[in-house]
Amino acid sequence: MSLLVSFVSFLNAEEIKRLRLMPLAGKEKLLLDVLLIRPGSGNKKDLMRHLGLTSSHFDKISALVLKKSFQHFAGDDELEQLNFLSKKFMFHHLFHEIKQLRSKLQKQPYPPEKQERYLRALFDFSINVPAKYYDEKFVNENAKAYLLSVPDRRDTRELEVKSKILFARLNLLTQQAPDPAAIRRIEQEMKDTEREYRHVKDPQVKAILYHAWVNFYRMVKPDYRQRKKNLDKIARLYGGVNKMPEFERALASCHEAEMLYERSEFEAAYHTYSKTITEHFPLLRNQFHHFARWIELALILEHYRDAERLLDSLFKVYVENHHESNGVLGSLLYAQLKFRLGEFDNAFRYVSMAKSLNSIQVYFTYEIRLRMLETLFFAFTGDFDFASRLSHRNIRYIQLQKLSLKSYEYAHLFYILKDFSYLRHLYPDKLPRKIQTYLREFEKGYNMLPGKLLHQLFALHRTE
């Protein structure tokens, strides 16, 4: 599929209407008209034959129409065009345009200050992508080009680049099953980087490294005390909380809400998220992790109308457009809402949707939650035998990820579901001590919502 055909396929109905208004003539107009009238009709040979074009002429016209389309939506500023592609999640197009612009800057450099600004932007656009699209070689190429353009404060810019790359690698690490050796390596790299660049004072740059530490102690080794320690370091960089940029203050407040969640202070966490995100939404519009935490808290507290309203406003568009990351996350949240409401068939519909999206790029954190919800569906609907077989299969999957069945909490959840047909006769007072211990693991912090679903399941199928 050509980049032009792919670009048109990404556009929504309103954007298609705007594209029809783009002034074109001749073969350029004919090509775009065909693509808009027959979406997906992107076979190059058929289009060449229809338009009477040679292969090279077709490629040239396609490239011109594509460039004019970028300008039509984002204006003549090349960085704004890249920003448009990034926001639309058109990463293949984005990378193509980054390569084109970087080549142009190497052949015909801008004045030094503008050259540095552009190359820094190319690096940022190349690294701020979902894990699936992260290309280490491409990122390093853009990082090298950016650093070569820096006339002074080289150490500061090196720290900026290293911190951003560490942050991106942490994001990759969190998408996989926990790997103790990889975790130790990146933790040591972060310590070495902090020590090597301890003399750098630029608050905005130093804050990137501390944010990487916050992410490490949020997603890799959850520890709210260490998160608080690094958030305090960020505040001190700016001379105190009140002197921090508004975005930094808003993000710190989101982290505070998440720390309350981790400590099982659910009401306080929900209130903090509600106040912070409502007041600072334009600044926080891309904080989908925190949006998801906010919705989870609404489900834990049984604010189901609020949860559905938040899902519809924050995630519905990504679910409906089958987005590979936010679409999976939104589908998982919708499924849990439907389970809590007792709408099991609707819940399974969202589980199936999430499974199909996650198969494109398997994120372990999503995969394990999908397996849990799928197994819960069959248990909720009374097919205990199949739920047990699925649980056996999921325990084996956990073993294949080289995770400990003794310590990994989701393995304990599948042990409960494996024997649910028997255990439901003993709930709640006569459960074996080990099973009671497993259940208590799902009565606090981030495990509270799966725990609510487990207790809902026992209550539904409890026998005297």
N, C-alpha and C positions, 0 to 999 in steps of 0.2 A: 504494500500500500504506500503510495507516494505521500510526502509530507503534506501536500495541499489537501489530498483526499482525507487524510487522517485529521488535519486541522478542522475541516468542515464537519467531520463526524463528532468532534468534541463540543460543538456549539449547541446552545439551547435554542428554543423556538424564537425568543426575543432577539438573540444575537444573529440568527439566520435572517430575520427581517431586516436588521441593520445592515447585514452584509449585502443584501439585495440592492441597497441604496448606494453602494460603492460605485463611483463613476469609472466605468471601463468601456472599451470599444474593441471592435474586431474580434480576433481569435481569443483574446483574453476574456472578453465578455461571454463568448460562446462556451468556452471551457467552464467558467464558473456557473453559467446557467444550467449546463448539463448536470453538474455536480449538485446543484441546489434542487433541481427538478427530480433527479433520481439519486437520492442519498445512498452512498455505498456502491455506486456504479463506478468503481475506481480502477477497473482493469485498463492498464495502460494501452495495450494493443487496440482494444475496442475504442478507447477515446481517440487515439491517433487516427484510426480509420474513419471515425465519425467526423473528426475535425480536419482531416486531410493534412496531417502534420508528420514530418519525420521525427525520429526519436529525439534527436538533439534539439530540434525546434520545440517539440512538446516540453522537454525538460526546461528549456529557457523560459517559455511562457508560464509554466507551472511555478517556477521560482519567482518570476515577476509578480504573478497574482498573489502568491503567498506573502511576499514582502509588502505588497500594497494592502493586503488584508491586515497585517500587523499594524501598519500605519493607520489604517482606517479605525481600528479599535483603540490604539494606544498613542497615536500621534507620531511625530517624527523623531522624538527622543529615543535613542536606541535602548537605553536602560529602562525606560518605561515600557518598551515593547517586551523586554525580557521579564519585567515584573508582571505584565499581563499573562505571559505564558506560564510563569511560575504559579500565579494565583489560579490559573485554569488547570493546573496539574498536567500540562502538556510538556512532559519532561524530555521526550525525544526531540521535539521542536526546540525546546529551550537549549539543550546541549548543542544542537546543530547551529543555532544562532550564536551561542557563546564561542564556538570554534571559529565561526566566520568573523565575528567581531575581533577576537583575539588576533587572528591572522592579519586583519586590517590594521590593528594597532601596531603590530610588529613591522609592517611594511611602511605605514605612514603614521608615525607617532604623533599624538596630540602634545600640546605644551605639557611640561613635566607634572604640574599639579593635576591637570585634567587626566593625564595618562594614568597617574597613580589612582585617582578616584575610580576610573573606569575598570582598571585591572582588579582593584579591590572588590568592586561590585561583581565582576565575573567570578571571582573566587567564592564570594558569598552565595551567588546564585547556584554555583555548581555543588556546594556542600549542603545547602538548605533544602534537601529533598528527602522523601521517604526512604527507608532502608533498602527497599527493592531497587531503587535507582542509584544508590550510592556507588560511585565508581572511583575507587581509591587512586588509580593512575590518573584519571581525568582531574580529580581534585588536586593532586600533587602538582600537576602541570600548571594549573591556574594559580596555585599557591606560589610556585617558583616564579612565574611571570610577575605576580604582584610584588613579591619581595625584591625582585630585581629593579622595580620601578621606584623603590623607596630611597630617597636621597639622604635622610637622616632618621634618628630615633629607630635605628634598625632593630635593637633589642626589643623595643616595645611592639613593633610589628611582628617580629618572630614569635613573641609570646601570644599575640592575637591569633596568628595562624595555628600555632601548636594547640592552643586551648580550644579553638573551634574544631580542629580535627579530632582531638580527644573527646569532645562532646559528641561528635558524629559517630565515632567508634563506640562510645558508650551506648548510643541509641541502637547501633547494630547488635551489640552484646545483649541488650535487653530483649531483642526479638528471638533469641535462641534459648535453648534449654540452658540452665545454669551450668557454667563450666569453671570450676574452681581455679584451674591453672590460668585460664585466660583472664579471670577476674584479678588474680594476684599480679599478673603482668601489667595490666592497665593501671591498677592501683599504684604499683611501683613507678610507672611512667609519670603518673600525675604527681606523685611526691617529688620525683626528680625534677620535673618541670617547675614546680613551685619553688624548689630550692635554687635551681639555676637562675631563675628570673626574679628572685626576691627583691632585687634592687629596683625593679620597674614599679613606678608609682602611678601611672595613668589609671584612674579609677575605672573607666569604661572597659579597658583591656583586662585589667586584673580581675574585674568582676566576672568576665567570661570563664576564667579558670575556676573561680569559686562557685559559679553556677554549675560547672561540670562536676564539682565535688557534691553539690546539692543533689544533682541527678544521680550520682553514684550511690549516695546514701538514701535515695528515694526508691530507685528501681533495682539496684544491684545488691546492695547490702542495707536493707531498710533499717534506719536508725535515726529517729527524729532528733535525738540530742546532737548528733553530728551535723544534721541538716541545719539546726538552729545555730550551731557554732559558725558554720560557713555563711549563713544569712547575716549573722552579726558582723562578720568580716566585711561583707559587702556594704553594710550600713556605715561602718567605720571609714571605708574608702571615701565616702562622700561627706564625711563629717557628721554623721547621724541620720536617723530615719527621716527626719523632717527636711533634710537637704538632698535626699535621694531624688532622682528623676521620677516623674509620676508613674511611668511604666514599672520601674523597679519596685516602687512602694506597692503597687497593685499586685505584682507578681509575688512579692514577699508575703502579702496578705493571703494569697491563694495557697502558698506553701504552709502558712500558719494553719489554715483551715485543714489542709491535708494531714498535718501533724496531729491536730485534734482528732481527726478521723482515725489515725493509726492508734491513738491512745484510747479509742472507744468513747470519746466525748462527742457523740453523734449530733445532738441538738446544737451544741456550740459550733461544731464544724459546719453544719448546714446553714446556720445563721450567718457565719462569717463568709461562706461562699456566696450566699444570696446577696448580702450587702456589697461585697467586693465586686462581683461580676456585674451586678445591676448598675453600680455606679461607674464602673470603668470598662464597660463592654467594648467600646471602640478600640481600646488599647489591648484587650484580651481576646479579641475575636478569633485568634488561632490557637487558643489554649485548650485543645480538645481533651487532653488528659484531665485537666481540672474540670471541664464541663462534665465528663463522664463520672468523676468522683462526686460531683454535686448531685447528679441524677441518682447514683447509687445510694447516697444518703437519703434522698427523698423516698426511695423504695424501702430502705431500712426503717424509716420513720413512718411509713405507710401514708405518705403524701402522694397518693397515686395520680390525682388530677394534675398536681404540679409536675410530677415526673413526666407525664404524657405531654404536657404543654412544653416543657423544656426539650423533650425529645423531638417534638414536631418543629420547634423553632431552630434547634441547633444541629440535629442529625438527619432529619427526614430527607432533605435534599440529597445527602450523600448516600443514604440507603436506596432511594428511588433511582439514583444515577449509577448504582453499583460501584461505588468508589472502593478501591482496593483496601484502604486503611480505615478511614472514617466510616465507610459503609459497613465494614465488618463490626467495628466498635458500636455503631448505632444499632445494628441488627441484634447484637448481643444484649444491649440494654433494653430494646423493645421486647425481646424474648423473655427477659427476666420480669419485666412489667406484666406481660401477659400471663406468665406463670403465677405471679402473686395475685392476679385477678381471677385465676382459675380458668383462663381461656387457653387450654392446653393445645388445641389445634392451631390457634393463631401463634402461640409460642413456637411450635414446631416449624411453622412456616418461616419465621424469622431465623430459627436455627439453621434451616436448610439454606436460606439465602446467604447467611454468614459463611456456611461451609463452602458454598460454591465460590464465594469471593475469596476466602482465605486459601483456597486451593491454588489460586494464582501465585501467591507468595506466602508460604506457610510461616506465620509468626507463632512461635511456641506459646506465648502468653495467651493469644487468642485460641490456639488449637486446644489447649487443655481445658479452657472454659467451654468451648464448643462441645467437647467430648462429655464434660460434666452435664451440660444442659440436655444434650441428646439422650444420655442415659436416664436423667431425671424424667424426661418426657415419657419413656416407656414404663418407668416405675409409677408415675402419676396416673397413667392410663391403665394400670393393672397388669401389664405384661411383665411380671416379675422375672420370669425365666429369661426373656430376651435382655432385660436390664442387667441380669446377672452375667449373661454371656458378654455383653458389652463391657461390663466392669472388668471381667477377666482380661479382655482384649486391651482395655485402657491401662490396666496395671502392667501388662506386658509392654505397652508403648512407653510407659514411664521407665521401666527397666532398660529399654533400648536407648533411652536418653542418658543412661548411666546415672540416674538419680536414685537416692536411697529410699527404699520402700519403708524403712523404719522412721525416717525423719521428714520425708516430703509429705506435706499435709494433704495434697490432693490424692495421693495414694491412699491415705486413710479414708478419705471420702469415698473412693471407689470400693474399699473394703466394706464400708457400711452398705453401699448399694448392692454389692455382690451378694450379701447375705440378708437383704432387706426382707424377703418373704418370711424368713424365720424371725428376724429381729423385731418386726412390727408387732409380734405377739407379746414381746417383753417390754415394749415402750410404755411409760418412760422409766419406771422404777426398777425393773428387773433386768435391765441391759447389762451385759458383761462389763466388768470394770474397764477393760481396754477400749470397748466401744464408747463408753461414757467419756473416757479421756479424749478419744477422737472427736466426739461431738463438741466437747468444750473448746477444742481448737477452732471451731467454727462459731464461736459465740463472742468474738471480739475483733476489733480492728477491721482490716480489709476483708477478712473472712466472714464477717457478720452476714452479708447478703446471701452467700451460698448456705450459711447455717440456717437462715430464715427459711430457705427453700427446703432444706432437709427436715426441719421441724414441721413445716407445712405438709410435707409428704407423709411423715409419721402420723400426724393428726388425721389426715384424710383416710389412711388405711389402717388405723389403729384397731385392734380387736381386743375384746375383754377376755 
